[in-house]
Amino acid sequence: MPSPHSFKYIGLATQILATLGVAFFIGYRLDKYFNFHIPIVMISLPLIALIALLWKIIRDTSNHKQDE
């Protein structure tokens, strides 16, 4: 049976994959809607989401270390 800490990381990985998948899908649909020839939204939206997720991970892990 996995430890409770591993469930936290499994949930985090699932959250990252789901967020990036949704960001790619929304970016793709916006590029098609606005008729962009270069997929600028499909590239930039997942990058913004990835930066926000990394910031959240860093913030959560730094708070965890301060609590101990």
C-alpha positions, 0 to 999 in steps of 0.5 A: 500500500502506498504511503500517504505522502505518495498519494499527495504526489500522485494527486499533484501529478494528476493535477498537472496533467489535467491542467496542461491538457485543459490549457492545450485544449482551450488554446487550440479552440481559441486559435481556431476561433480567432483564425490564428495561423500560428498557434500562439494561444495553444503555446502560451496558455500551457506555459502560463499554466505551467508557471502558475503550477510550479509557483504553487508547488514551490509555495506549498512545499516551502510552507510545508517545511516551515510547519515542521 
